């Protein structure tokens, strides 16, 4: 899912939207397991377009990716589900503060 005016559940649509205006987005929150493309692959594509974009990857399946691998991919934060909205908000606030 990409933050912005509307959440997107299709990673290909989200990537296409991001490509139209990469500077519009402050951060990206994505799930690892999605149709057509994993969250890790989406993150790689987004980082290729805009290396400074903070990406939060959420997953419920630690066997697919772990925090170390996420960091190696350039993902700013890794969260195991279930995760509360307050924890996501806290993480985004921390990332935005680091960016500024």
PyMOL commands that place a pseudoatom at each C-alpha (Angstrom):
pseudoatom trace, name=CA, resn=UNK, resi=1, chain=A, elem=C, hetatm=0, pos=[0.000, 0.000, 0.000]
pseudoatom trace, name=CA, resn=UNK, resi=2, chain=A, elem=C, hetatm=0, pos=[1.355, 3.454, -0.770]
pseudoatom trace, name=CA, resn=UNK, resi=3, chain=A, elem=C, hetatm=0, pos=[0.531, 6.391, 1.422]
pseudoatom trace, name=CA, resn=UNK, resi=4, chain=A, elem=C, hetatm=0, pos=[-1.090, 9.326, -0.272]
pseudoatom trace, name=CA, resn=UNK, resi=5, chain=A, elem=C, hetatm=0, pos=[-4.638, 10.271, -1.021]
pseudoatom trace, name=CA, resn=UNK, resi=6, chain=A, elem=C, hetatm=0, pos=[-5.725, 6.668, -1.515]
pseudoatom trace, name=CA, resn=UNK, resi=7, chain=A, elem=C, hetatm=0, pos=[-4.403, 3.267, -0.373]
pseudoatom trace, name=CA, resn=UNK, resi=8, chain=A, elem=C, hetatm=0, pos=[-3.559, 0.854, -3.176]
pseudoatom trace, name=CA, resn=UNK, resi=9, chain=A, elem=C, hetatm=0, pos=[-3.832, -2.917, -2.888]
pseudoatom trace, name=CA, resn=UNK, resi=10, chain=A, elem=C, hetatm=0, pos=[-2.306, -3.753, -6.272]
pseudoatom trace, name=CA, resn=UNK, resi=11, chain=A, elem=C, hetatm=0, pos=[1.463, -3.224, -6.183]
pseudoatom trace, name=CA, resn=UNK, resi=12, chain=A, elem=C, hetatm=0, pos=[1.699, -2.716, -9.953]
pseudoatom trace, name=CA, resn=UNK, resi=13, chain=A, elem=C, hetatm=0, pos=[-0.871, 0.096, -9.769]
pseudoatom trace, name=CA, resn=UNK, resi=14, chain=A, elem=C, hetatm=0, pos=[0.942, 1.575, -6.789]
pseudoatom trace, name=CA, resn=UNK, resi=15, chain=A, elem=C, hetatm=0, pos=[4.277, 1.481, -8.633]
pseudoatom trace, name=CA, resn=UNK, resi=16, chain=A, elem=C, hetatm=0, pos=[2.734, 3.129, -11.693]
pseudoatom trace, name=CA, resn=UNK, resi=17, chain=A, elem=C, hetatm=0, pos=[1.272, 5.890, -9.525]
pseudoatom trace, name=CA, resn=UNK, resi=18, chain=A, elem=C, hetatm=0, pos=[4.614, 6.390, -7.773]
pseudoatom trace, name=CA, resn=UNK, resi=19, chain=A, elem=C, hetatm=0, pos=[6.399, 6.692, -11.133]
pseudoatom trace, name=CA, resn=UNK, resi=20, chain=A, elem=C, hetatm=0, pos=[4.070, 9.524, -12.166]
pseudoatom trace, name=CA, resn=UNK, resi=21, chain=A, elem=C, hetatm=0, pos=[5.182, 11.757, -9.290]
pseudoatom trace, name=CA, resn=UNK, resi=22, chain=A, elem=C, hetatm=0, pos=[7.764, 10.222, -6.925]
pseudoatom trace, name=CA, resn=UNK, resi=23, chain=A, elem=C, hetatm=0, pos=[8.185, 13.496, -5.020]
pseudoatom trace, name=CA, resn=UNK, resi=24, chain=A, elem=C, hetatm=0, pos=[4.531, 13.510, -3.960]
pseudoatom trace, name=CA, resn=UNK, resi=25, chain=A, elem=C, hetatm=0, pos=[5.043, 10.718, -1.436]
pseudoatom trace, name=CA, resn=UNK, resi=26, chain=A, elem=C, hetatm=0, pos=[6.572, 11.132, 2.004]
pseudoatom trace, name=CA, resn=UNK, resi=27, chain=A, elem=C, hetatm=0, pos=[6.730, 7.420, 2.857]
pseudoatom trace, name=CA, resn=UNK, resi=28, chain=A, elem=C, hetatm=0, pos=[5.515, 4.022, 1.718]
pseudoatom trace, name=CA, resn=UNK, resi=29, chain=A, elem=C, hetatm=0, pos=[3.891, 1.338, 3.845]
pseudoatom trace, name=CA, resn=UNK, resi=30, chain=A, elem=C, hetatm=0, pos=[3.669, -2.051, 2.160]
pseudoatom trace, name=CA, resn=UNK, resi=31, chain=A, elem=C, hetatm=0, pos=[2.829, -5.611, 3.031]
pseudoatom trace, name=CA, resn=UNK, resi=32, chain=A, elem=C, hetatm=0, pos=[5.221, -8.381, 2.094]
pseudoatom trace, name=CA, resn=UNK, resi=33, chain=A, elem=C, hetatm=0, pos=[2.534, -10.660, 0.655]
pseudoatom trace, name=CA, resn=UNK, resi=34, chain=A, elem=C, hetatm=0, pos=[0.545, -9.157, -2.198]
pseudoatom trace, name=CA, resn=UNK, resi=35, chain=A, elem=C, hetatm=0, pos=[-0.697, -10.366, -5.559]
pseudoatom trace, name=CA, resn=UNK, resi=36, chain=A, elem=C, hetatm=0, pos=[1.676, -10.024, -8.537]
pseudoatom trace, name=CA, resn=UNK, resi=37, chain=A, elem=C, hetatm=0, pos=[4.656, -8.656, -6.571]
pseudoatom trace, name=CA, resn=UNK, resi=38, chain=A, elem=C, hetatm=0, pos=[6.110, -8.993, -3.068]
pseudoatom trace, name=CA, resn=UNK, resi=39, chain=A, elem=C, hetatm=0, pos=[6.562, -5.986, -0.838]
pseudoatom trace, name=CA, resn=UNK, resi=40, chain=A, elem=C, hetatm=0, pos=[10.332, -6.507, -1.023]
pseudoatom trace, name=CA, resn=UNK, resi=41, chain=A, elem=C, hetatm=0, pos=[10.240, -6.339, -4.837]
pseudoatom trace, name=CA, resn=UNK, resi=42, chain=A, elem=C, hetatm=0, pos=[8.016, -3.255, -4.723]
pseudoatom trace, name=CA, resn=UNK, resi=43, chain=A, elem=C, hetatm=0, pos=[10.465, -1.644, -2.294]
pseudoatom trace, name=CA, resn=UNK, resi=44, chain=A, elem=C, hetatm=0, pos=[13.387, -2.384, -4.618]
pseudoatom trace, name=CA, resn=UNK, resi=45, chain=A, elem=C, hetatm=0, pos=[11.552, -0.760, -7.534]
pseudoatom trace, name=CA, resn=UNK, resi=46, chain=A, elem=C, hetatm=0, pos=[10.590, 2.304, -5.500]
pseudoatom trace, name=CA, resn=UNK, resi=47, chain=A, elem=C, hetatm=0, pos=[14.130, 2.733, -4.155]
pseudoatom trace, name=CA, resn=UNK, resi=48, chain=A, elem=C, hetatm=0, pos=[15.496, 2.478, -7.688]
pseudoatom trace, name=CA, resn=UNK, resi=49, chain=A, elem=C, hetatm=0, pos=[13.277, 5.443, -8.618]
pseudoatom trace, name=CA, resn=UNK, resi=50, chain=A, elem=C, hetatm=0, pos=[13.772, 7.428, -5.420]
pseudoatom trace, name=CA, resn=UNK, resi=51, chain=A, elem=C, hetatm=0, pos=[16.537, 6.164, -3.116]
pseudoatom trace, name=CA, resn=UNK, resi=52, chain=A, elem=C, hetatm=0, pos=[15.563, 8.417, -0.194]
pseudoatom trace, name=CA, resn=UNK, resi=53, chain=A, elem=C, hetatm=0, pos=[11.943, 7.229, 0.130]
pseudoatom trace, name=CA, resn=UNK, resi=54, chain=A, elem=C, hetatm=0, pos=[11.325, 5.729, 3.601]
pseudoatom trace, name=CA, resn=UNK, resi=55, chain=A, elem=C, hetatm=0, pos=[9.637, 2.342, 3.241]
pseudoatom trace, name=CA, resn=UNK, resi=56, chain=A, elem=C, hetatm=0, pos=[7.934, 0.392, 6.013]
pseudoatom trace, name=CA, resn=UNK, resi=57, chain=A, elem=C, hetatm=0, pos=[7.526, -3.318, 5.273]
pseudoatom trace, name=CA, resn=UNK, resi=58, chain=A, elem=C, hetatm=0, pos=[4.907, -5.250, 7.251]
pseudoatom trace, name=CA, resn=UNK, resi=59, chain=A, elem=C, hetatm=0, pos=[4.828, -9.031, 7.279]
pseudoatom trace, name=CA, resn=UNK, resi=60, chain=A, elem=C, hetatm=0, pos=[3.282, -11.900, 9.154]
pseudoatom trace, name=CA, resn=UNK, resi=61, chain=A, elem=C, hetatm=0, pos=[5.639, -14.467, 7.613]
pseudoatom trace, name=CA, resn=UNK, resi=62, chain=A, elem=C, hetatm=0, pos=[9.160, -14.049, 8.954]
pseudoatom trace, name=CA, resn=UNK, resi=63, chain=A, elem=C, hetatm=0, pos=[10.392, -16.986, 6.834]
pseudoatom trace, name=CA, resn=UNK, resi=64, chain=A, elem=C, hetatm=0, pos=[10.030, -14.873, 3.671]
pseudoatom trace, name=CA, resn=UNK, resi=65, chain=A, elem=C, hetatm=0, pos=[12.115, -11.910, 4.860]
pseudoatom trace, name=CA, resn=UNK, resi=66, chain=A, elem=C, hetatm=0, pos=[13.712, -10.821, 8.096]
pseudoatom trace, name=CA, resn=UNK, resi=67, chain=A, elem=C, hetatm=0, pos=[14.724, -7.447, 9.477]
pseudoatom trace, name=CA, resn=UNK, resi=68, chain=A, elem=C, hetatm=0, pos=[18.356, -7.811, 8.390]
pseudoatom trace, name=CA, resn=UNK, resi=69, chain=A, elem=C, hetatm=0, pos=[17.447, -8.626, 4.786]
pseudoatom trace, name=CA, resn=UNK, resi=70, chain=A, elem=C, hetatm=0, pos=[14.938, -5.764, 4.752]
pseudoatom trace, name=CA, resn=UNK, resi=71, chain=A, elem=C, hetatm=0, pos=[17.657, -3.332, 5.850]
pseudoatom trace, name=CA, resn=UNK, resi=72, chain=A, elem=C, hetatm=0, pos=[20.010, -4.673, 3.178]
pseudoatom trace, name=CA, resn=UNK, resi=73, chain=A, elem=C, hetatm=0, pos=[17.329, -3.878, 0.585]
pseudoatom trace, name=CA, resn=UNK, resi=74, chain=A, elem=C, hetatm=0, pos=[17.151, -0.291, 1.854]
pseudoatom trace, name=CA, resn=UNK, resi=75, chain=A, elem=C, hetatm=0, pos=[13.857, -0.688, 3.707]
pseudoatom trace, name=CA, resn=UNK, resi=76, chain=A, elem=C, hetatm=0, pos=[13.713, 1.834, 6.561]
pseudoatom trace, name=CA, resn=UNK, resi=77, chain=A, elem=C, hetatm=0, pos=[11.490, -0.135, 8.956]
pseudoatom trace, name=CA, resn=UNK, resi=78, chain=A, elem=C, hetatm=0, pos=[10.380, -3.747, 9.313]
pseudoatom trace, name=CA, resn=UNK, resi=79, chain=A, elem=C, hetatm=0, pos=[7.269, -4.641, 11.305]
pseudoatom trace, name=CA, resn=UNK, resi=80, chain=A, elem=C, hetatm=0, pos=[5.836, -8.024, 12.203]
pseudoatom trace, name=CA, resn=UNK, resi=81, chain=A, elem=C, hetatm=0, pos=[2.043, -8.296, 12.051]
pseudoatom trace, name=CA, resn=UNK, resi=82, chain=A, elem=C, hetatm=0, pos=[-0.185, -7.883, 13.815]
pseudoatom trace, name=CA, resn=UNK, resi=83, chain=A, elem=C, hetatm=0, pos=[0.832, -4.259, 14.289]
pseudoatom trace, name=CA, resn=UNK, resi=84, chain=A, elem=C, hetatm=0, pos=[-1.280, -1.494, 15.765]
pseudoatom trace, name=CA, resn=UNK, resi=85, chain=A, elem=C, hetatm=0, pos=[-2.022, 1.777, 14.019]
pseudoatom trace, name=CA, resn=UNK, resi=86, chain=A, elem=C, hetatm=0, pos=[-0.315, 3.603, 16.880]
pseudoatom trace, name=CA, resn=UNK, resi=87, chain=A, elem=C, hetatm=0, pos=[2.889, 1.605, 16.286]
pseudoatom trace, name=CA, resn=UNK, resi=88, chain=A, elem=C, hetatm=0, pos=[2.760, 2.367, 12.560]
pseudoatom trace, name=CA, resn=UNK, resi=89, chain=A, elem=C, hetatm=0, pos=[2.186, 6.054, 13.326]
pseudoatom trace, name=CA, resn=UNK, resi=90, chain=A, elem=C, hetatm=0, pos=[5.090, 6.059, 15.798]
pseudoatom trace, name=CA, resn=UNK, resi=91, chain=A, elem=C, hetatm=0, pos=[7.355, 4.425, 13.205]
pseudoatom trace, name=CA, resn=UNK, resi=92, chain=A, elem=C, hetatm=0, pos=[6.379, 6.895, 10.467]
pseudoatom trace, name=CA, resn=UNK, resi=93, chain=A, elem=C, hetatm=0, pos=[6.910, 9.836, 12.845]
pseudoatom trace, name=CA, resn=UNK, resi=94, chain=A, elem=C, hetatm=0, pos=[10.387, 8.516, 13.702]
pseudoatom trace, name=CA, resn=UNK, resi=95, chain=A, elem=C, hetatm=0, pos=[11.269, 8.099, 10.011]
pseudoatom trace, name=CA, resn=UNK, resi=96, chain=A, elem=C, hetatm=0, pos=[10.038, 11.600, 9.166]
pseudoatom trace, name=CA, resn=UNK, resi=97, chain=A, elem=C, hetatm=0, pos=[12.024, 13.080, 12.065]
pseudoatom trace, name=CA, resn=UNK, resi=98, chain=A, elem=C, hetatm=0, pos=[15.168, 11.274, 10.876]
pseudoatom trace, name=CA, resn=UNK, resi=99, chain=A, elem=C, hetatm=0, pos=[14.630, 12.571, 7.350]
pseudoatom trace, name=CA, resn=UNK, resi=100, chain=A, elem=C, hetatm=0, pos=[14.381, 16.181, 8.539]
for i in range(1, 100): cmd.bond("trace and resi %d" % i, "trace and resi %d" % (i + 1))
show_as sticks, trace
zoom trace
